[in-house]
Amino acid sequence: MTDKEFGDFLKRSLPQAPPEPWFTRKVMSRQPERKRFWAGWIETVVCGVGLVVTLVLAVVYGIGLVSAPVVTVGDVASTGVMAALTGALAWNVGCAFMPKPHEG
């Protein structure tokens, strides 16, 4: 089924919306472009700083872990948590630079 056929099907099978005097299609087409708020950039910067700090701490922790004579379960768990945190921060920073679905 093509988009046109689907649109025609919906027009035939669904009831029409009642007229609304305060809302028209022109109103929607005149809406300004959505602007990115400062909170989004602040979040990205904070996550970026957190990512750098986490990477530095991971390197320091890794050097200490390699020189340790015994690796404990706590060391493995800490490494996993640090890897998950680093991945989450990297994902958050990366998403800020990806185009949003509604932006094309």
Secondary structure, 3 states (H helix, E strand, C coil): CCHHHHHHHHHHHCCCCCCCCCCCHHHHHCCCCCCCCHHHHHHHHHHHHHHHHHHHHHHHHHHHHHHCCCCCHHHHHHHHHHHHHHHHHHHHHHHCCCCCHHHC
